[in-house]
Amino acid sequence: MNYRQIIAVDAMGGDFGPSVVIAGVASAQERLADTRFLLFGDQAKIQVELDKFEGLKPHTEIHHTDKAISSHEKPSSAVRNSKDTSMRLAIEAVRDGTADAVVSAGNTGALMALSKMILKCLPGINRPAIASVMPTYKDQCVMLDMGANLACDAEVLTQFAVLGAVYARVVQGITKPTVGLLNVGTEDMKGHEELRSAASVLSSIEFPGEYHGFIEGDDITKGTVDVVVTDGFTGNVALKTAEGVGKLSKVYLTEAFKSSPLAMLGYFLARGAIKRMKDRVDPRKYNGGMFLGVNGVCVKSHGGSDVLGTENAIMVAAGLVTNGFNQRVAAQIEELMEQETFMSVVGM
């Protein structure tokens, strides 16, 4: 069979390892009939899970290794001891051209460090960013960086804007995505120097999106812009805060409906609407942090992901490959570097 794409999967990554990863691959394969999967990890453990999905077997190839990177290991130590681990071998498959993308639920710091070391950055990209899709009032937005770079200068923030805008165009189908810089206020004088400098750059150049200006935290869920750009420190805090608010809301809602027989009756009558709401904000449907800017498609699945979350992470990787994301980013960065305005503003 001629496969449209090949995806390398770190089968040992995440809190549950092959038991969840293989089931997620099986679910994704039903939607990606023309995709082959390279499974990296302990063959005996993988085979036990693979035997549960006869339809998946013809589309897989196991690459055995009994070494894996712990989710609790420091990135520096993980990189030093990464030889022949399931994560590293999966990334190397992309570098060597035997796979089009890699998906792992393993150690985030190690995955980013190894991806940068093995795959390198795309030409013109200083630092890759972790991007994620967030639900909004309108639909969804893409936000980056979510934790890879704690501090960013104006040039890096500008590159993040290009990465996010290209993603919104080629994957989400938005012709002219709006881009906002996350700040403590919308006024021009607000924020630190790097943010104000990035705003000056984005206001002066041509890039795949349309610069909206500064946005505040509540603009993320409002859907004020299609692409939210920030440094990794702020982005990670915003992400974890949003996750916490979501869990808190669920607790409060559950307590409210259990507070009295009448409230329980109200839940019974409204359960269809509540289910639709839960489905819309289900974090598993937004699982799959994209390492944008590395010279290869790399997607990080949440360590605690279940089957649905793992499936979605694989679908994210497949979408980036199918839409030729990296090729389009490279072309846009090349155009950006040719603009005198950009070169003069960033001091190059």
matplotlib code that plots the C-alpha trace (Angstrom):
import matplotlib.pyplot as plt

x = [0.0, 1.2, 1.0, 0.4, 2.3, 4.3, 4.1, 6.6, 5.1, 6.9, 4.9, 6.5, 5.7, 3.1, 1.6, 0.1, 2.6, 1.5, -1.9, -3.2, -0.8, -1.6, -5.4, -5.0, -3.1, -5.8, -8.5, -6.5, -5.8, -9.5, -9.6, -6.2, -6.5, -3.5, -1.1, 1.6, 2.8, 6.3, 6.0, 9.1, 9.4, 9.4, 8.2, 6.7, 4.6, 3.6, 2.6, 0.3, -1.7, -1.4, -3.0, -6.2, -6.5, -6.2, -7.1, -4.2, -1.5, -1.0, -0.3, 2.3, 6.0, 7.5, 11.1, 12.2, 14.1, 13.9, 15.1, 12.7, 13.0, 11.3, 8.7, 10.4, 13.9, 15.6, 15.9, 19.7, 20.1, 17.5, 19.4, 22.7, 21.2, 18.9, 20.8, 18.5, 15.5, 12.1, 11.7, 15.1, 14.7, 11.2, 12.7, 15.6, 13.1, 11.9, 15.5, 16.4, 13.3, 11.7, 8.9, 7.0, 6.2, 6.8, 4.3, 5.2, 3.5, 6.8, 8.9, 8.2, 11.6, 13.4, 11.3, 11.9, 15.6, 16.1, 13.9, 16.1, 19.3, 18.3, 15.9, 17.4, 15.3, 13.9, 16.0, 15.4, 13.8, 15.8, 13.8, 10.9, 7.7, 5.1, 1.8, -1.7, -5.2, -7.6, -11.4, -13.0, -16.5, -16.4, -14.5, -10.8, -7.5, -3.9, -1.6, 2.2, 4.6, 3.3, 6.5, 9.5, 11.0, 10.6, 12.0, 11.7, 13.0, 11.2, 12.6, 11.6, 8.1, 7.8, 8.8, 6.2, 3.6, 4.6, 4.5, 1.1, -0.3, 0.9, -0.7, -4.0, -3.9, -2.9, -4.5, -7.5, -8.2, -8.3, -7.3, -6.0, -5.7, -5.6, -2.6, -2.4, 0.4, -0.6, 0.0, -1.1, -3.1, -4.1, -2.5, 0.6, 2.8, 1.9, 4.3, 8.0, 10.4, 10.5, 6.7, 6.6, 9.4, 7.6, 4.5, 6.5, 7.8, 4.5, 2.9, 5.5, 5.9, 4.0, 3.4, 0.7, -1.5, -3.0, -1.6, -4.4, -2.4, -2.0, -4.6, -5.3, -5.9, -9.7, -9.3, -8.0, -11.3, -13.3, -11.7, -10.6, -7.8, -7.0, -3.4, -2.2, 1.6, 3.5, 6.6, 6.7, 6.5, 3.3, 1.8, 2.3, 0.8, -2.2, -2.7, -2.4, -4.8, -7.3, -7.1, -7.6, -10.6, -12.1, -11.7, -13.0, -16.1, -16.8, -16.6, -18.9, -21.4, -21.4, -21.9, -24.7, -26.7, -26.3, -27.4, -31.1, -33.6, -35.0, -31.4, -31.0, -34.2, -32.9, -29.8, -31.9, -33.8, -30.7, -28.2, -28.3, -27.3, -24.6, -23.2, -22.9, -21.1, -18.7, -17.9, -17.2, -14.6, -13.3, -9.5, -8.8, -10.1, -7.4, -4.6, -1.5, 1.1, 2.9, 6.6, 6.5, 9.8, 11.7, 12.7, 10.3, 6.8, 6.9, 3.7, 3.6, 0.7, -0.2, 1.4, -2.0, -3.9, -6.4, -7.2, -9.2, -6.5, -3.8, -5.9, -6.2, -2.5, -1.9, -4.5, -2.7, 0.6, -1.2, -2.7, 0.6, 2.1, -0.8, -0.8, 2.9, 3.2, 7.0, 7.5, 5.1, 6.8, 10.2, 8.8, 7.2, 10.3, 12.4, 10.0, 10.2, 14.0, 13.9, 11.9, 14.1, 11.6, 12.0, 15.8, 16.1, 13.7, 15.4, 18.8, 20.2]
y = [0.0, 3.5, 5.6, 9.3, 9.9, 8.1, 9.1, 8.0, 7.5, 7.3, 4.4, 4.6, 8.3, 9.6, 8.4, 5.2, 4.2, 1.7, 0.9, 4.3, 5.3, 2.2, 2.6, 6.3, 5.3, 2.8, 5.4, 7.8, 5.2, 4.7, 8.4, 8.2, 5.2, 6.2, 6.6, 4.2, 4.3, 3.5, 2.5, 3.0, 1.2, -2.1, -4.6, -7.1, -4.3, -2.8, -6.2, -6.9, -3.8, -4.1, -7.6, -5.8, -4.0, -6.4, -3.8, -1.6, -4.2, -4.0, -0.3, -0.4, -1.3, -1.8, -0.5, -2.2, -0.4, -1.1, 2.4, 5.3, 8.9, 9.4, 12.2, 13.3, 13.5, 16.9, 17.8, 18.2, 14.7, 13.2, 14.6, 13.2, 9.7, 9.8, 7.4, 4.6, 5.8, 5.5, 9.3, 9.9, 7.2, 8.5, 12.0, 10.6, 8.8, 12.3, 13.6, 10.5, 10.9, 7.6, 9.4, 12.7, 13.5, 12.5, 12.4, 11.9, 12.2, 12.1, 14.6, 18.0, 19.6, 16.6, 16.4, 20.1, 19.9, 16.8, 18.2, 21.3, 19.3, 16.6, 18.4, 21.9, 25.0, 26.1, 28.6, 32.1, 30.8, 31.6, 29.6, 27.1, 27.7, 25.4, 26.3, 25.1, 25.7, 27.3, 27.4, 30.8, 32.4, 32.4, 29.2, 28.8, 30.5, 29.4, 30.6, 30.6, 30.2, 27.9, 27.3, 26.7, 30.2, 32.0, 35.3, 36.6, 39.6, 41.5, 39.4, 36.1, 37.4, 38.6, 35.1, 33.6, 35.9, 34.5, 30.9, 31.4, 33.2, 30.5, 27.8, 29.7, 30.0, 26.6, 24.4, 26.4, 28.0, 31.6, 33.8, 36.8, 35.7, 38.5, 38.5, 40.1, 40.5, 39.5, 42.4, 44.0, 46.5, 47.6, 51.0, 51.6, 52.6, 49.4, 46.5, 45.9, 47.1, 43.8, 43.8, 47.4, 46.7, 43.7, 45.8, 48.3, 45.6, 43.9, 47.3, 48.0, 44.7, 42.5, 39.0, 36.3, 37.8, 41.2, 42.8, 43.7, 45.3, 44.5, 42.3, 41.4, 38.0, 38.0, 38.6, 35.0, 33.4, 36.2, 35.3, 38.8, 37.6, 34.3, 34.2, 35.1, 35.8, 35.9, 34.6, 31.1, 32.2, 34.2, 31.7, 28.7, 30.6, 31.6, 28.0, 26.5, 29.1, 28.4, 24.7, 25.4, 27.6, 24.9, 22.2, 24.6, 25.4, 21.7, 21.2, 24.2, 23.0, 19.4, 20.8, 23.1, 20.3, 18.0, 20.7, 19.7, 17.4, 20.3, 21.1, 17.4, 17.5, 20.6, 18.7, 15.8, 18.3, 20.2, 17.2, 17.4, 21.0, 20.4, 17.6, 19.8, 22.4, 19.9, 18.5, 22.0, 22.8, 19.2, 19.7, 16.3, 17.8, 20.5, 18.1, 18.3, 21.0, 21.8, 22.5, 25.2, 26.3, 23.0, 21.5, 18.7, 18.1, 17.4, 17.2, 16.9, 15.0, 15.7, 13.2, 12.4, 12.0, 9.3, 7.6, 10.6, 13.0, 10.8, 10.5, 14.2, 14.8, 12.4, 14.2, 17.5, 16.0, 14.6, 18.0, 19.8, 17.2, 17.2, 21.0, 21.4, 23.6, 23.8, 24.5, 27.4, 28.8, 28.6, 30.6, 33.2, 33.7, 34.1, 36.9, 38.5, 38.6, 40.3, 43.3, 46.3, 47.4, 44.2, 44.2, 47.8, 47.5, 44.4, 45.9, 43.4]
z = [0.0, -0.8, 2.3, 2.1, 5.3, 8.0, 11.7, 14.3, 17.7, 21.0, 22.4, 25.9, 26.5, 28.9, 32.2, 30.7, 28.0, 25.3, 26.9, 25.9, 23.1, 20.9, 21.5, 20.4, 17.3, 16.5, 16.7, 14.6, 12.0, 11.4, 10.3, 8.5, 6.4, 4.3, 7.2, 8.4, 12.0, 13.3, 17.0, 19.1, 22.4, 24.2, 21.6, 24.1, 25.7, 22.4, 20.9, 23.8, 23.1, 19.3, 19.5, 20.6, 17.3, 14.4, 11.9, 13.0, 12.6, 8.8, 9.2, 11.9, 12.3, 15.7, 16.4, 19.6, 22.4, 26.1, 26.9, 27.6, 29.1, 32.4, 32.6, 35.8, 34.4, 34.0, 30.3, 30.5, 32.0, 29.6, 26.6, 27.9, 28.4, 25.4, 23.1, 21.9, 23.9, 22.3, 22.1, 20.5, 18.0, 17.0, 16.4, 14.5, 12.1, 11.1, 10.7, 8.5, 6.3, 7.3, 9.0, 8.3, 11.9, 15.4, 18.3, 22.0, 25.3, 27.1, 29.0, 27.4, 28.1, 26.8, 23.7, 22.9, 23.6, 21.5, 18.7, 18.5, 18.7, 16.1, 13.7, 14.1, 13.5, 10.2, 8.3, 9.7, 13.0, 16.1, 18.6, 18.1, 20.1, 21.6, 20.1, 21.2, 20.1, 22.6, 22.6, 22.4, 22.3, 18.5, 17.7, 18.6, 18.4, 18.3, 21.1, 21.3, 23.1, 25.8, 27.7, 25.5, 25.8, 29.1, 27.7, 24.1, 22.3, 19.5, 16.7, 18.3, 19.0, 15.4, 14.2, 16.5, 14.9, 11.5, 12.7, 14.3, 11.3, 8.8, 11.0, 11.1, 7.3, 6.2, 8.9, 10.1, 6.7, 7.8, 4.8, 6.8, 10.5, 13.0, 15.4, 18.9, 21.4, 24.9, 27.2, 30.5, 28.6, 25.1, 25.2, 23.1, 26.1, 28.1, 28.5, 28.5, 25.9, 23.9, 23.5, 22.4, 19.9, 18.6, 18.1, 16.1, 13.9, 13.3, 12.5, 9.9, 7.9, 5.6, 6.9, 6.5, 9.1, 10.1, 13.2, 15.6, 18.4, 22.1, 23.8, 27.4, 29.1, 28.7, 24.9, 24.6, 25.3, 23.7, 20.4, 19.8, 17.5, 15.7, 16.9, 20.4, 20.7, 24.0, 25.7, 27.1, 30.8, 30.3, 27.9, 30.2, 33.2, 31.0, 29.9, 33.3, 34.7, 32.0, 32.8, 36.5, 35.9, 33.8, 36.5, 39.1, 37.0, 36.7, 40.5, 41.2, 38.6, 40.0, 43.6, 42.4, 40.8, 43.8, 46.2, 46.3, 44.6, 42.6, 41.3, 40.4, 38.4, 36.7, 35.7, 34.3, 32.1, 31.0, 30.7, 26.8, 26.8, 29.5, 27.5, 24.4, 26.5, 28.0, 24.5, 23.2, 26.0, 26.4, 26.7, 25.1, 21.8, 22.0, 22.9, 20.8, 21.5, 18.2, 18.2, 15.5, 14.0, 14.2, 10.8, 11.1, 12.4, 16.2, 18.4, 22.1, 23.6, 27.2, 29.6, 31.1, 27.8, 27.4, 24.1, 22.7, 23.6, 22.0, 18.8, 18.6, 19.0, 16.1, 14.0, 14.7, 13.4, 10.3, 9.6, 9.7, 7.3, 4.9, 4.7, 4.2, 7.2, 7.4, 3.7, 3.9, 7.0, 5.4, 2.4, 4.6, 6.7, 3.6, 2.4, 5.9, 5.9, 2.5, 3.9, 4.7, 7.3, 9.3, 9.0, 10.1, 13.1, 14.5, 14.0, 11.4]

ax = plt.figure().add_subplot(projection="3d")
ax.plot(x, y, z, "-o")
ax.set_aspect("equal")
plt.show()
